[in-house]
Amino acid sequence: MNNTSTGVTLLLLILLASYSIEARLQGCQPSGRIEGKKPPPGQCNQENDSDCCKQGKFYTTYKCSPPVSGSTKAVLTINSFQKGGDGGGPSECDNKYHSDDTPVVALSTGWYSGGNRCHNNIKISSNGRTVTAMVVDECNSTMGCDNEHDYQPPCPNNIVDASKAVWEALGVPENDWGELDITWLQVCKPSSKIKGKMPPPDYCHEDDSICCIKGRYYTTYKCSPPVSGSTKAVLNLNSFEEGGDGGKPAKCDNKYHSDHTPVVALSTGWYSSGSRCLKNITVSAKGRSVDAMVVDECDSSIGCDRKHDYLPPCDNNIVDASQAVWRALGVPLEDWGDLDITWADA
């Protein structure tokens, strides 16, 4: 009986562990595998003990990374962004090389977010210390083992690949440089400004939208505040129907959506290059909650043009919602417009 009981307990523990791993991976599954190639002579710079691809070995690839929060767990690795260093070609954000004495980083593909975090600063914390570093490159999780990637394997999906300056700022002894468990947080600052243009006739009318004003300058963002289990935001009203103030069809599926369907657009940083497309978020306010599907981007990086119905760039903390969301939250019609809410990935 004891042996049987022990066996059952062990089996349950294995199943629970498997389920836990499965649950953690649900948001970010591998996208494929690539077969390693032996580097030609003189390829695969191992300046910082970089791994080289092995002939015939298969490497897992990812198009996504774990969700970003106010304290995102990651693995810090070391990279040289200088010409001739083990980083390979120039940085993807600016097509330039960067000194090892400058705190710069590359992020795994999902976190790099199609370049949306280029030249944004992130705060990296470990060992009781914090350093601010600028994102200049992608640590490619989707491909590798080729000349472009110096015959190094694809990057895992949870990497912050950092210059020597970052390691020094964290106070890590040089003989311990290589891999380090860290947390990181995005520092969201304005990316630029654009000049408003006067809307032509028949543009920018519905839902009391604020139209662009000629000559006025509008702040743009490529980022949004960190996402948590209860992310603060401002709820706006939008029509996703054809002819509505949402402009063109929704970016996620190139379709229009009824005002009677709970759908939303998210500010550029939260939209995250479409990684939340057609997924539900839970919007909460006034003691009520509603699940709504993400179908579009509320563009924080550009506006005041025909594509955006001559509306200003979106603020970086907006959930732009259909009428159905406002009704589900029980907001009186006369109060529709702006509302402080919280949201979370459903």
N, C-alpha and C positions, 0 to 999 in steps of 0.2 A: 504493500500500500504506500509506504513512504517513497519508494522509487517511482511509483506511478504518479504520486502527487508532485514529486520534484520534477518529473518529466513534463507534466502538464503546465506547471508553473514556468518552467524554462521556455516551453513553446509559446505561452502567452506573452512572456517578456520579449521573445523574438518578434512575435507578431506586432506587439506594441511599438517596438523600435522601428520595425519596417514601416508601420503606419505613420510614425512621427517623421521619418525621412521623406516618405511620400508626400506628407502634408507640406513640409518645408519646400519641396520642389515643385508643388502644383503651380505656383506663380511663375516659375521659370524652368521650363523643361529644356533639355539639350535639343539643338536644332539639327544635328547631324554628326558625322565623323569624317575626318580626313586621314589619308594614309601618309605616313612620314616618308621623306626622301632624305637620303644621305647628303649632307652639305658638300658642295664642291670644295676643292682646296682653296683656302683663304676666306671661306665664308663662315658665318656663325661666330661672331665676336663674343668671346667668353670673358670679357673684361671684368664683369661682376658675377662670375660663376654662372652665367646664363646657360640654360639647358639647350642643347642642340637636338634637332629632330633625328629620330632613329629610323633607318630604312625598314619599311614594312610594319612599323608600329602604328596603331590607330589612335587618333586623338579626338576627344569630344569637343564639339563646337557649340556655342551659345549665341543667340541674338538678343538675349535679355540678361538682366542682373537682378539680384534681390531688391525688394522695394526700398526706396530711400525714405529715411525717417529723420527725426531730429538728432539721432545718434546711430548712424548706419555702421554696422560691423563690417570690417573688411580685412584683407591681408595686405600689408605694406611690403612691396618688393623694391629692389634698387635698379636704377636704370641710368644710363648716361645719355643725355640729350645733346651732347656735343658732337660736332662733326668727327666721324671716325669712331664714335662710341658704339656701345652694343645696342643702342636704340635704332640703328639702321638709318633710314632716310630722315629728312627734315620733319619737324613736327607737323601734324595734319592741320592744326588750327591756323597756322600762319605761314607754313612752308619755310620755317626758319629753324636753325639750331639754337640751343640754349645752354648757357654755361652750367657746369656742375655746381657752381657756387650760388646759383639762383634757385630758390625753392619753387620748383615746377613739378607737375605730375601728369601722368597719363591714366585714364580711367578705362576699366573694362567696357566693352561695347554698349551694354545696356545703360550704364551710368553716363557714358559719353553722350548718349542720346542724340546721335546724328549731328553732333557739333553744337548742340544747344548750350552745353556748359563751357564752350570754348572761351578762354580768357576770363572766366568767372573764378573767383577765389573759393577755396574750400578750407575749412579748419580741420586739421588732423590731430587727434589726441591719443596719447599712449604714455605710459610710465609717469603719469602725473603732469605731463607737459603738453602744450598745444602749439602748433605752428600753422601759419597761413601760407598756402601754396596756390599757384595759379595753374589751371587746367590748360595744357597746350597740346595734348595729343590723345590718341585712342590706343589703348592696349587691346588689340583686336582679338575678340573671342570667337570670331566667325571663320577665320582662316589663318594659315601659317604654313611653315615648312616650304617656303618659296623664297625667291630672291628678294622680293619686296619686304619680307619680314625676317630677313637675314637667317633663313632656315631655322628659326626658332618655332616651337609649338604654339598653337593658339593660346591666348591668355585665358586663364580661368575667369569665371564671370563675377568674381568678387575682389578684384585687384585694384589697388592704388599703387601705381608704379612711379616711384619717386626719385628725384635727384639726390645726390649726396648731401646737399644743403638741408634737405628735410630730415634726413637721418641724424645729421649733426645737431639740428635744432631740437630734436627729441631726446638728445643726450644718450643715444645708443652707442656703446663702445664699438669701434670699427670692426673688431673681430666678431661682433654679433650681427653685423649688417647682412641682410639676405631676406628674411621673412619675419614679420612682426604683426601680431594681432593689434588692430587699431579700431577706432571709430572715426567717422568723418561727418562733417556738417557743411552744407552749402551756404556760403555767404552771398545773399542775393542783393546785387546792386543794379541800378539802371544801366542799360547797355548803350543807350543813345537817345537822341531826340529827333522827331520829324516835324516838318512844318505843315500846318493845316491848309487845306484847299477848300474853297466854297463848293458845296455839292451842286451838281446840275439839277434842273427841274426833275421832279418825280423820283428823287433819291432821298433816303433818310427821313422817313416820316413816322412809321408805326411805333407803337408802345412808348410814346414820348421820348424816343431816343435822343441823346444829345449829339447833334451833328457837328462835324468838324468846322472850326471857325478859321477863315482865311487869315494866314499870317501868324496864327497862334502856334506855339511849339508844344508838342506832346512827348512825354517821357515814354520810352520803350524798355521792355525787359525781355530777357531770354530765360529767366528763371522765375520760380515761385517760392514762397516760404516752405520749409520742410513739412513733409506729410507725416502725420501721427495717427493715433487711433481716434483722435477727435480734432481734426484740423480746422482752425478758424478761417472763415471766408465770408465774402459778401455775395448774397444771392441777387442776381439780376433777372429781369424778364426778357425773354427772346421768343420770336416766332421762327420755327424751323420749317414752316410750310412754304410752298412755292408762292413767291410774291411777298413773303413776310420780310421783316427787317433783318433776318439772318443772312440775307443775300443769296449766295449760291447754295447748291445741295450740300448736305453735311459732309465733312471731310473724311469721316471714317468709312462711309459706304456709298458716297456719291448719290445719296437719296434725300428726298424731303421727308419730313416727319410731321404728323398731325399735332396740333396744339393740345389735343386730348390725350396724347401719349407722354408719360413722364420721361423726358430726355433732357440732356444737359450738354453744354460745351464748357470746357475747362480752360483756364488761363494756360498760356504756352508751357510754362514749367511743369504744371501738373498734367497737362495733356501728354507731355513726355514723348514727343515724336510718334504719337499714336499707340503707345504701349497700353493705354487704358481704353482703347477703342472697343466699343460694343460690350464693355464690361459694366457692371452695375456699381454705383456708389450709393451710400446711405446718407441722405441729407436730413439734418435734424434742426428743429427750431420750435420754440413755444410749446415744448413738451410733446411734440409729434415728430414722426420720422417717415420718410418715404424713400423707396429705392428707385433710382432713375438710371437709365443707360447713357453712357458717354457716347455721343455720336459726332462731336465736332470740337474744334479748337476755338477758344476765344482769344484771338491773336494779340499777344502783348508786344510783339516785335515789329508790327507794322499796322497801318491803317490810313484813313483819309484818302482812300482811292476807291475806284469802282468795285473792285473785288470785295472790299469790306463795306460796301454801301455808304461810303463817305462817313463812316463812324470813326472816332478816335481809336488808337490802340487800346486794347483791354488792359485794365489794371492787372497786376500779377497775382491777385488773390480772389478771382471771380469764379463763381459757378453760375453760368448763364442758363436759365431754366425755362422750360415750356410752361404754359398756363396750368397744365395738369399737376406740375410739382407744387405750384403756389396753392392750388385748390386743396391738394392732399395735406398741406401744412396748415390748412384752416385759416389762411390769411384773407381778411376782407378785401374785396376787389379794389376799394379805394386806397388800400395800403400797398398794392403791388408796385414794385419798383426796385427798392434796395432793402435788404434784410440781413442782419447779422445771423450767421448760421455756423454749424460745424458739419463736417463731412468725413466719411471714412470709406475706404475700399470695402465693398460688400463681400 
